[in-house]
Amino acid sequence: MSLRVQMRNGARSLGKAGRPSSISSLRIYFQPGMEPNGILTAHPEPLERGHIACGTFVVYTLQDAGFKIPSKMARQPSENIIKNLIGPSNIMRFSNAVPMQKVLEWIRSQDEGLFIVGMDIHVGFIINKAGNITFCHSNYYDPPRAVVNQDARERSPLTDSKYLVFGKILDNAMMIRWLKHELFPVTYDFFRRN
């Protein structure tokens, strides 16, 4: 029997409803009524009128959900963010030799849930829910230059990237660490000097 965790109003409790397929704190980055293509609101600090760095968006969203993650993780390459959260053995990589349709088929085969996806120079979330796959990220393409949750098939850094790396988050091990308020250290640190 798997661990079932319910995240509700910041409470850390076991429940029958099961773990969420997405993090409710993603919504704070959208203005009311603006989903799925929302505009970033002022959190945690206004940057350039609605812009937030992609790594900052991913890390702050997880911090807002109660995960103990150092802010410096936001400056890591996307693959390092994923490795620091779920470990290197739970990662799936795709190169430009694999068509996007095959990537989406793989995501569907993983059951509903939330993924972090790393790209050539970007990072965001993949939400696989009820047969729909969306890409939630701090978009730097025009328009809009804002946090968006778009169909994963639409043109975006996801579809244009030559390299994709996926890590499914909110698994039992990650949720146990969340329940225990354990730190997710920056073990894989691109900037560490030995």
LOTOR-523313 format. One record per residue: x, y, z of N, C-alpha, C in turn; residue in one letter. Coordinates in steps of 0.2 Angstrom, whole numbers, plus 5000, padded with zeros to 4 digits. Example, Ala and Ser with C-alpha at 12.3 -4.5 7.8 and 13.67 -1.06 7.14 Angstrom:
LOTOR-523313
<<5066 4972 5039> <5062 4978 5039> <5066 4984 5039> A>
<<5064 4989 5035> <5068 4995 5036> <5064 5000 5039> S>
end
This chain:
LOTOR-523313
<<5004 4994 5000> <5000 5000 5000> <5004 5006 5000> M>
<<5003 5011 4996> <5007 5017 4995> <5005 5022 5000> S>
<<5010 5026 5002> <5009 5032 5006> <5004 5037 5003> L>
<<4999 5039 5006> <4994 5044 5003> <4995 5050 5007> R>
<<4996 5056 5004> <4997 5062 5007> <4992 5067 5004> V>
<<4989 5071 5009> <4985 5076 5006> <4988 5083 5008> Q>
<<4989 5087 5003> <4991 5094 5005> <4985 5099 5005> M>
<<4983 5101 5010> <4978 5105 5010> <4979 5111 5015> R>
<<4979 5117 5013> <4980 5123 5017> <4987 5122 5021> N>
<<4992 5120 5018> <4998 5119 5021> <4999 5114 5027> G>
<<4994 5110 5028> <4994 5105 5033> <4998 5099 5030> A>
<<5002 5096 5035> <5005 5090 5033> <5002 5084 5037> R>
<<4997 5081 5033> <4993 5075 5036> <4992 5070 5031> S>
<<4991 5064 5033> <4990 5058 5029> <4982 5058 5028> L>
<<4980 5057 5022> <4973 5057 5021> <4971 5052 5015> G>
<<4965 5051 5015> <4962 5046 5010> <4962 5049 5003> K>
<<4962 5055 5002> <4961 5058 4996> <4967 5057 4991> A>
<<4973 5055 4994> <4979 5054 4990> <4983 5060 4989> G>
<<4989 5059 4986> <4993 5065 4984> <4990 5069 4978> R>
<<4992 5075 4978> <4989 5079 4973> <4993 5078 4966> P>
<<4989 5079 4961> <4993 5078 4954> <4996 5084 4952> S>
<<4995 5090 4955> <4998 5096 4954> <4999 5100 4961> S>
<<5003 5105 4961> <5004 5109 4967> <4999 5115 4967> I>
<<4995 5115 4972> <4990 5121 4972> <4993 5128 4972> S>
<<4999 5128 4975> <5003 5134 4975> <5005 5137 4968> S>
<<5004 5133 4963> <5005 5136 4956> <5000 5141 4955> L>
<<4994 5141 4957> <4989 5146 4956> <4991 5153 4958> R>
<<4995 5153 4963> <4997 5160 4966> <5000 5164 4961> I>
<<5003 5161 4956> <5007 5165 4951> <5002 5168 4945> Y>
<<4996 5166 4945> <4991 5168 4940> <4986 5173 4943> F>
<<4985 5178 4939> <4979 5183 4942> <4973 5179 4941> Q>
<<4968 5181 4946> <4962 5178 4946> <4958 5178 4939> P>
<<4956 5172 4937> <4952 5172 4930> <4957 5171 4924> G>
<<4963 5171 4925> <4968 5171 4920> <4971 5164 4918> M>
<<4969 5159 4921> <4971 5152 4919> <4968 5150 4913> E>
<<4971 5146 4908> <4977 5143 4909> <4983 5147 4907> P>
<<4982 5153 4904> <4987 5157 4901> <4987 5163 4906> N>
<<4990 5162 4912> <4989 5168 4917> <4995 5173 4916> G>
<<4995 5178 4920> <5000 5183 4921> <5003 5182 4928> I>
<<5009 5183 4929> <5012 5182 4935> <5010 5188 4940> L>
<<5008 5187 4946> <5007 5192 4951> <5013 5193 4955> T>
<<5013 5198 4959> <5019 5200 4963> <5021 5195 4968> A>
<<5024 5190 4967> <5027 5185 4972> <5033 5182 4970> H>
<<5038 5181 4974> <5038 5184 4981> <5040 5192 4981> P>
<<5043 5194 4975> <5044 5201 4974> <5043 5202 4967> E>
<<5040 5208 4965> <5039 5210 4958> <5046 5210 4955> P>
<<5047 5207 4949> <5053 5207 4946> <5052 5213 4940> L>
<<5052 5211 4934> <5051 5216 4929> <5044 5215 4926> E>
<<5040 5218 4930> <5032 5219 4928> <5030 5212 4926> R>
<<5030 5207 4930> <5027 5201 4928> <5032 5195 4926> G>
<<5038 5197 4926> <5043 5191 4924> <5046 5188 4930> H>
<<5048 5182 4930> <5051 5178 4935> <5056 5173 4932> I>
<<5062 5172 4934> <5066 5168 4931> <5063 5161 4932> A>
<<5065 5156 4927> <5061 5150 4926> <5063 5145 4932> C>
<<5070 5145 4934> <5072 5141 4940> <5069 5144 4947> G>
<<5068 5151 4947> <5065 5154 4953> <5058 5152 4953> T>
<<5054 5152 4948> <5047 5150 4948> <5047 5143 4950> F>
<<5051 5138 4948> <5050 5131 4950> <5052 5130 4957> V>
<<5057 5133 4959> <5059 5132 4966> <5055 5136 4971> V>
<<5053 5142 4970> <5048 5146 4974> <5041 5142 4975> Y>
<<5039 5139 4969> <5033 5136 4970> <5033 5130 4974> T>
<<5039 5126 4974> <5039 5120 4979> <5040 5123 4986> L>
<<5044 5128 4987> <5045 5131 4993> <5038 5133 4996> Q>
<<5034 5136 4992> <5027 5139 4994> <5023 5133 4996> D>
<<5024 5127 4993> <5020 5121 4995> <5023 5118 5001> A>
<<5028 5120 5004> <5031 5118 5010> <5037 5114 5010> G>
<<5040 5113 5004> <5046 5109 5003> <5052 5114 5005> F>
<<5057 5111 5009> <5062 5114 5012> <5068 5114 5007> K>
<<5068 5119 5002> <5073 5119 4997> <5077 5126 4997> I>
<<5084 5126 4997> <5087 5132 4997> <5086 5136 4991> P>
<<5085 5142 4992> <5084 5147 4986> <5089 5146 4981> S>
<<5096 5145 4983> <5101 5144 4978> <5100 5139 4973> K>
<<5095 5134 4974> <5094 5129 4969> <5091 5131 4963> M>
<<5088 5137 4963> <5085 5140 4958> <5090 5142 4952> A>
<<5096 5143 4954> <5102 5145 4950> <5105 5139 4946> R>
<<5103 5133 4948> <5106 5127 4946> <5104 5126 4939> Q>
<<5108 5122 4935> <5105 5120 4928> <5099 5115 4930> P>
<<5094 5115 4925> <5088 5111 4926> <5089 5104 4928> S>
<<5094 5101 4925> <5095 5094 4927> <5097 5093 4934> E>
<<5101 5098 4937> <5103 5097 4943> <5098 5099 4948> N>
<<5093 5103 4946> <5087 5104 4951> <5083 5097 4952> I>
<<5082 5094 4946> <5079 5088 4946> <5083 5083 4950> I>
<<5089 5082 4949> <5093 5077 4953> <5093 5078 4960> K>
<<5093 5085 4962> <5093 5087 4969> <5086 5085 4973> N>
<<5081 5085 4969> <5075 5083 4972> <5073 5076 4972> L>
<<5074 5072 4967> <5072 5065 4966> <5078 5060 4965> I>
<<5084 5063 4964> <5090 5058 4963> <5091 5057 4956> G>
<<5097 5055 4954> <5099 5054 4947> <5096 5047 4944> P>
<<5093 5043 4948> <5091 5036 4945> <5084 5037 4942> S>
<<5080 5042 4944> <5073 5043 4942> <5072 5048 4937> N>
<<5077 5049 4932> <5076 5054 4927> <5076 5050 4920> I>
<<5072 5053 4916> <5071 5051 4909> <5074 5057 4905> M>
<<5078 5055 4900> <5081 5060 4895> <5078 5058 4888> R>
<<5077 5064 4884> <5076 5063 4877> <5080 5068 4873> F>
<<5082 5066 4867> <5086 5071 4863> <5082 5073 4857> S>
<<5084 5077 4853> <5080 5080 4847> <5079 5074 4842> N>
<<5082 5068 4843> <5080 5063 4839> <5073 5060 4840> A>
<<5070 5061 4846> <5064 5059 4848> <5059 5064 4846> V>
<<5054 5062 4842> <5048 5067 4841> <5044 5068 4847> P>
<<5041 5075 4847> <5038 5077 4853> <5032 5072 4855> M>
<<5029 5069 4850> <5023 5065 4851> <5025 5059 4855> Q>
<<5031 5056 4854> <5034 5050 4858> <5035 5053 4865> K>
<<5038 5059 4866> <5039 5061 4873> <5032 5062 4876> V>
<<5027 5064 4873> <5020 5065 4876> <5017 5058 4878> L>
<<5018 5053 4873> <5016 5046 4874> <5020 5043 4881> E>
<<5026 5045 4881> <5030 5042 4888> <5027 5046 4894> W>
<<5025 5052 4894> <5022 5056 4899> <5016 5052 4901> I>
<<5011 5051 4896> <5005 5048 4898> <5006 5041 4901> R>
<<5011 5038 4899> <5012 5031 4901> <5014 5031 4909> S>
<<5016 5037 4911> <5018 5037 4918> <5013 5039 4923> Q>
<<5007 5039 4921> <5001 5040 4925> <5000 5047 4927> D>
<<4995 5050 4930> <4994 5057 4931> <4999 5059 4936> E>
<<5001 5065 4936> <5006 5068 4941> <5009 5074 4938> G>
<<5014 5076 4942> <5018 5082 4941> <5025 5081 4940> L>
<<5028 5084 4935> <5035 5082 4933> <5038 5089 4933> F>
<<5045 5089 4934> <5049 5095 4932> <5052 5093 4926> I>
<<5052 5097 4921> <5056 5096 4915> <5061 5101 4914> V>
<<5067 5099 4912> <5073 5103 4910> <5074 5103 4903> G>
<<5076 5109 4900> <5077 5109 4893> <5084 5112 4892> M>
<<5085 5114 4886> <5092 5117 4884> <5094 5123 4889> D>
<<5089 5127 4890> <5091 5133 4894> <5085 5135 4898> I>
<<5081 5131 4900> <5074 5132 4903> <5072 5127 4908> H>
<<5067 5128 4912> <5065 5123 4917> <5057 5125 4918> V>
<<5053 5120 4919> <5046 5121 4921> <5043 5115 4923> G>
<<5036 5115 4924> <5033 5109 4926> <5029 5106 4920> F>
<<5028 5100 4920> <5023 5096 4916> <5018 5094 4921> I>
<<5011 5095 4919> <5006 5093 4923> <5002 5087 4918> I>
<<5002 5081 4921> <4998 5076 4917> <4992 5074 4921> N>
<<4986 5077 4919> <4980 5076 4922> <4974 5075 4918> K>
<<4971 5069 4919> <4964 5068 4915> <4966 5068 4908> A>
<<4971 5065 4906> <4973 5064 4898> <4976 5070 4895> G>
<<4976 5076 4899> <4979 5082 4896> <4986 5083 4899> N>
<<4990 5085 4895> <4997 5087 4897> <4998 5094 4896> I>
<<5000 5098 4901> <5001 5105 4900> <5008 5106 4903> T>
<<5011 5112 4900> <5018 5114 4902> <5017 5121 4905> F>
<<5018 5121 4912> <5018 5127 4916> <5025 5130 4917> C>
<<5026 5136 4915> <5033 5139 4915> <5033 5146 4915> H>
<<5038 5149 4917> <5039 5156 4916> <5041 5157 4909> S>
<<5037 5159 4904> <5038 5159 4897> <5042 5166 4895> N>
<<5047 5164 4891> <5051 5170 4889> <5050 5171 4881> Y>
<<5045 5167 4878> <5043 5168 4871> <5038 5174 4871> Y>
<<5038 5178 4866> <5033 5183 4865> <5027 5180 4861> D>
<<5021 5182 4862> <5018 5184 4868> <5016 5177 4872> P>
<<5014 5177 4878> <5015 5182 4883> <5022 5181 4887> P>
<<5025 5186 4889> <5031 5185 4893> <5029 5185 4900> R>
<<5026 5179 4902> <5023 5178 4909> <5023 5171 4911> A>
<<5021 5170 4917> <5020 5163 4919> <5013 5160 4915> V>
<<5014 5155 4911> <5009 5152 4908> <5008 5144 4909> V>
<<5002 5142 4908> <5001 5135 4908> <4998 5133 4901> N>
<<5001 5130 4897> <4999 5129 4890> <4999 5122 4888> Q>
<<4996 5121 4883> <4996 5114 4880> <5003 5112 4878> D>
<<5005 5106 4880> <5012 5104 4879> <5014 5104 4872> A>
<<5009 5103 4867> <5010 5103 4860> <5011 5109 4857> R>
<<5009 5115 4860> <5010 5122 4857> <5017 5123 4857> E>
<<5019 5128 4852> <5026 5130 4852> <5028 5133 4858> R>
<<5034 5131 4861> <5036 5134 4867> <5044 5132 4868> S>
<<5047 5134 4873> <5054 5131 4874> <5054 5123 4875> P>
<<5048 5120 4877> <5048 5113 4877> <5048 5110 4870> L>
<<5044 5112 4866> <5044 5109 4859> <5050 5111 4855> T>
<<5053 5117 4857> <5059 5119 4853> <5066 5116 4856> D>
<<5066 5113 4862> <5072 5111 4865> <5075 5105 4861> S>
<<5082 5105 4861> <5085 5099 4858> <5086 5094 4863> K>
<<5085 5095 4870> <5087 5090 4875> <5081 5091 4880> Y>
<<5078 5086 4883> <5073 5086 4888> <5075 5081 4893> L>
<<5074 5083 4899> <5075 5079 4905> <5069 5079 4910> V>
<<5066 5074 4912> <5060 5074 4916> <5062 5070 4922> F>
<<5059 5073 4927> <5058 5070 4934> <5051 5070 4937> G>
<<5048 5065 4938> <5042 5065 4941> <5043 5066 4949> K>
<<5039 5071 4951> <5040 5073 4958> <5034 5071 4962> I>
<<5034 5072 4969> <5029 5070 4973> <5028 5063 4974> L>
<<5033 5059 4973> <5033 5052 4974> <5033 5051 4982> D>
<<5033 5044 4984> <5033 5043 4991> <5039 5046 4995> N>
<<5045 5045 4992> <5051 5047 4995> <5051 5054 4996> A>
<<5049 5058 4991> <5049 5065 4992> <5043 5068 4997> M>
<<5038 5064 4997> <5032 5066 5001> <5034 5065 5009> M>
<<5038 5059 5010> <5040 5058 5017> <5045 5063 5019> I>
<<5049 5066 5015> <5054 5071 5016> <5050 5077 5018> R>
<<5045 5079 5014> <5041 5084 5015> <5037 5084 5022> W>
<<5034 5078 5024> <5031 5077 5030> <5036 5078 5036> L>
<<5042 5076 5035> <5047 5077 5040> <5051 5084 5040> K>
<<5049 5088 5036> <5052 5095 5035> <5059 5094 5034> H>
<<5061 5089 5030> <5068 5088 5028> <5071 5092 5023> E>
<<5077 5095 5023> <5080 5099 5018> <5082 5095 5012> L>
<<5081 5098 5006> <5083 5095 5000> <5089 5099 4998> F>
<<5095 5096 5000> <5101 5100 4999> <5103 5101 4992> P>
<<5108 5105 4990> <5110 5106 4984> <5116 5102 4983> V>
<<5115 5095 4982> <5121 5090 4982> <5124 5091 4975> T>
<<5120 5091 4970> <5122 5092 4963> <5123 5100 4962> Y>
<<5129 5102 4963> <5130 5110 4962> <5135 5111 4957> D>
<<5132 5114 4951> <5136 5116 4946> <5141 5121 4948> F>
<<5140 5125 4953> <5145 5131 4954> <5149 5129 4960> F>
<<5149 5123 4963> <5153 5121 4968> <5161 5121 4966> R>
<<5165 5123 4970> <5172 5123 4968> <5175 5118 4973> R>
<<5178 5113 4970> <5181 5107 4975> <5188 5109 4977> N>
end
